[in-house]
Amino acid sequence: MRTRRTVLSGASALLAALTLLSGSPAAQAATRAPSPPPARSAAVAADTAAAAGPICWYGSCYDYVSGRQLTDTAGASVRMLQADPEIKPGDTNSHSLQELALQSADHNSTVEIGWTVDLGLNGDTRPHLFVYHWVNGAESCYNACGFVQVSRTVKPGMAVRTGSTAEFTIENLGGDWWVFYDDHAVGYFPGSLWSGSYTRAQVVTAFGEVAHATGATCEDMGNGRPGSSARSGWIGDYQLHGSKDRPALTVTATSPALYSAGHTTPTSFHLGGPGSGPC
């Protein structure tokens, strides 16, 4: 059984960590389940994280390079480079991932798709496709917990090809949240999981995330090259589906000396870094 700190996934961990930033020291030190993130401006939350450095709690630290937009949309898509970031050998609690997440205005409902290198989850250190979701502030699990598989060939948990690019899409169709990998319908989270209350998203986030032990930051983000490099990992071709707004990402980084952004446009950015060095 995995510990709570390794169950937290993608946008779930990001928003839960940002919640701690806004709490009192006593609340941060208390041993309790994370409360749902407050309903506040996602841009403010991202700016707070950008000035905070690594966010450490429950024995792990989290670093992010993220692009975020407040909007109202039925879906979004990005194209990402699928890399093979180094994580500490034998460490089942560390991971490095990139993902797209769509969230409700109160941050309590989330749908995610991306790729992750996570020994504890996948049993190896190759990049794997994953999906995840939150329902009204409650955690779920990777690649299951109500997810309806449709494709016979593209499945959450499968290994993806290192060095290749792929498009990741989340879109609400007929009240259900569908996920697509390179335009291939993978499956969907039924709208009934939210009792039909979550059909459009107000926060879109595309980001890289590294989870590492306290005091150790050797894990790579992306392909290990800093975001300023033209050869670093990237997220691009950001699009909104069923929105009146134009795509416009605001990009921030929690620890830019370790994991940085570069080459930013309203629809793309580079990201990555080697942490403190080889594991």
C-alpha positions in Angstrom: 0.0 0.0 0.0 1.4 3.4 -1.0 1.7 6.1 1.5 -0.5 9.2 1.3 2.2 11.4 0.0 2.7 9.2 -3.0 -1.0 8.8 -3.7 -1.3 12.6 -4.4 -1.3 13.1 -8.1 -0.4 15.9 -10.4 -2.8 18.8 -10.0 -4.0 17.2 -6.8 -0.6 17.5 -5.1 0.0 21.0 -6.6 -3.3 22.4 -5.3 -3.0 20.7 -1.9 0.5 22.0 -1.5 -0.7 25.5 -2.4 -3.3 25.2 0.3 -0.6 24.7 2.9 1.1 27.9 1.7 -2.0 29.8 2.7 -2.5 28.2 6.1 -1.0 29.1 9.5 2.2 27.5 10.8 0.2 25.4 13.2 -2.1 24.1 10.5 0.9 23.3 8.3 2.5 21.3 11.1 -0.6 19.4 12.0 -0.8 15.7 10.9 -4.1 15.6 9.1 -5.6 14.9 5.7 -5.2 17.9 3.3 -8.3 20.0 3.2 -9.8 21.0 -0.2 -7.9 24.0 -1.7 -9.6 27.3 -1.1 -11.7 29.0 -3.8 -9.3 31.7 -4.8 -7.6 33.1 -7.9 -5.5 30.4 -9.5 -3.2 33.1 -10.8 -2.6 34.3 -7.2 -2.0 30.7 -6.1 0.6 30.2 -8.9 2.4 33.4 -8.0 2.5 32.4 -4.4 4.1 29.1 -5.3 6.6 30.8 -7.6 8.0 32.6 -4.6 7.9 29.7 -2.2 10.7 27.3 -3.4 10.1 23.5 -2.9 6.8 22.7 -1.1 7.6 20.1 1.5 5.0 18.1 3.6 4.3 14.6 4.7 8.0 13.6 4.1 8.2 14.7 0.5 9.0 17.9 -1.4 7.3 19.0 -4.6 8.6 21.3 -7.4 6.6 22.6 -10.3 6.9 24.5 -13.6 3.4 25.3 -14.6 1.3 27.2 -17.2 -2.1 28.1 -16.0 -5.2 29.9 -17.3 -8.5 31.0 -15.7 -11.3 30.5 -18.2 -14.5 28.7 -18.7 -14.1 25.7 -21.1 -15.4 22.3 -22.1 -11.9 21.0 -22.7 -8.3 21.6 -23.5 -5.3 20.0 -25.2 -1.5 20.2 -25.3 1.3 18.5 -27.0 4.2 17.3 -24.9 7.6 15.8 -25.3 7.7 12.4 -23.5 11.0 12.2 -21.7 12.8 9.7 -19.4 13.8 11.8 -16.4 16.2 10.3 -13.9 14.8 9.6 -10.4 16.7 8.2 -7.4 17.3 4.5 -8.0 15.1 2.3 -5.9 13.0 5.2 -4.6 9.3 4.3 -4.8 8.2 7.6 -3.4 9.8 9.9 -6.0 8.3 10.7 -9.4 8.7 13.1 -12.3 5.7 13.8 -14.6 4.1 16.2 -17.0 0.4 16.6 -17.4 -2.7 18.5 -18.4 -5.4 19.1 -15.7 -8.8 20.7 -15.8 -10.4 21.9 -12.6 -13.6 23.4 -11.3 -13.5 27.0 -10.0 -13.4 25.8 -6.4 -10.5 23.4 -7.3 -12.4 20.5 -5.8 -13.1 18.6 -9.0 -10.3 17.7 -11.3 -9.5 15.5 -14.4 -5.9 14.8 -15.4 -4.0 13.1 -18.1 -0.2 12.9 -18.7 2.9 10.8 -18.5 4.9 9.9 -15.4 8.1 8.2 -14.3 7.2 6.6 -11.0 8.8 3.4 -9.8 6.3 2.9 -7.0 3.3 3.2 -9.3 4.6 1.5 -12.5 7.3 -0.9 -11.3 9.9 0.6 -13.6 11.5 3.9 -14.5 10.1 4.3 -18.0 7.5 7.0 -18.8 3.9 5.7 -18.6 0.5 7.2 -19.6 -1.7 8.0 -16.6 -5.1 9.4 -15.8 -6.4 10.7 -12.4 -9.4 12.6 -11.0 -10.8 14.2 -7.9 -14.4 14.3 -7.0 -15.6 17.1 -4.7 -12.3 17.3 -2.9 -11.9 13.6 -2.5 -8.9 11.6 -3.8 -9.3 8.7 -6.1 -6.5 6.5 -7.7 -4.4 6.3 -10.8 -5.9 4.8 -13.9 -9.1 3.4 -12.3 -11.6 4.4 -9.7 -14.5 4.8 -12.0 -12.6 5.3 -15.2 -14.3 3.6 -18.2 -11.8 2.2 -20.6 -12.8 2.3 -24.3 -9.7 1.8 -26.4 -8.3 -1.7 -26.8 -4.8 -0.4 -27.7 -4.2 2.8 -25.7 -4.6 2.2 -21.9 -3.7 4.2 -18.8 -0.6 2.6 -17.3 1.0 1.7 -20.6 4.6 2.7 -21.3 5.0 5.5 -23.9 7.8 6.0 -26.3 10.7 8.1 -24.9 11.7 11.0 -27.0 8.5 11.2 -29.0 5.7 13.7 -28.8 2.1 13.2 -28.1 -1.1 15.2 -27.8 -3.1 15.0 -24.5 -6.7 16.1 -24.5 -9.5 16.3 -21.9 -13.0 17.2 -23.1 -16.5 17.0 -21.7 -18.7 15.3 -24.2 -22.3 14.6 -23.3 -21.7 15.2 -19.6 -18.7 12.8 -19.4 -15.0 13.7 -19.2 -13.2 12.0 -22.0 -9.5 11.7 -22.3 -7.6 11.4 -25.6 -4.1 10.4 -26.4 -2.9 11.5 -29.9 -6.6 12.0 -30.9 -7.3 8.4 -29.8 -10.2 8.1 -27.4 -8.8 6.3 -24.4 -11.9 6.4 -22.2 -13.9 8.6 -19.9 -14.8 9.5 -16.3 -18.6 9.4 -16.2 -20.3 12.6 -15.2 -22.3 10.6 -12.7 -19.1 10.5 -10.5 -19.9 14.2 -9.8 -23.7 13.7 -9.9 -23.7 15.8 -13.1 -22.4 18.9 -11.3 -19.0 19.2 -13.1 -19.4 19.7 -16.8 -17.1 22.7 -17.5 -13.7 23.7 -16.2 -12.6 27.1 -14.9 -8.9 26.4 -14.3 -6.6 24.8 -16.9 -3.1 23.9 -15.9 -0.3 22.2 -17.9 2.8 21.5 -15.9 5.9 19.5 -14.9 6.1 18.1 -11.4 8.9 16.5 -9.4 8.3 14.7 -6.1 11.5 14.1 -4.1 12.7 13.4 -0.6 13.2 16.3 1.8 16.7 17.6 1.4 17.3 15.7 -1.9 16.5 17.1 -5.3 18.5 14.9 -7.7 15.4 14.0 -9.8 15.1 15.4 -13.3 12.2 17.4 -14.6 11.5 16.8 -18.3 14.7 15.5 -19.9 16.9 17.1 -17.3 17.9 20.2 -19.3 16.8 23.6 -17.9 13.9 25.3 -19.5 16.2 27.9 -21.1 17.7 25.2 -23.3 16.2 24.8 -26.8 16.7 21.0 -26.2 14.8 20.9 -23.0 11.3 19.3 -22.4 8.3 21.3 -23.4 4.6 21.7 -23.4 3.1 23.3 -26.5 0.2 23.6 -28.9 -2.1 24.6 -26.0 -5.7 24.8 -27.2 -9.1 25.4 -25.5 -12.3 23.6 -26.6 -15.6 25.3 -26.3 -14.3 28.4 -24.7 -14.8 32.1 -25.6 -11.3 32.9 -24.4 -8.1 32.7 -26.4 -5.4 30.4 -25.0 -3.1 32.4 -22.7 -0.9 30.6 -20.2 0.8 32.3 -17.3 4.0 30.3 -16.5 5.6 30.1 -13.1 8.2 27.9 -11.3 8.6 27.1 -7.7 12.4 26.7 -7.7 13.8 28.3 -10.9 17.4 27.6 -9.9 16.6 23.9 -10.0 13.7 23.5 -12.4 13.1 26.4 -14.8 10.9 27.7 -17.6 11.9 29.3 -20.9 10.9 30.1 -24.4 7.4 31.0 -23.2 4.5 32.0 -25.4 0.8 32.2 -24.7 0.5 28.6 -25.9 3.8 27.0 -25.1 6.8 26.8 -22.8 10.0 24.8 -22.2 10.6 23.4 -18.8 13.0 21.2 -16.9 16.2 20.9 -15.0 18.5 18.4 -13.3 17.7 19.3 -9.7 20.9 19.4 -7.6 22.6 16.9 -10.0 22.8 13.2 -10.8 21.2 10.8 -8.4 
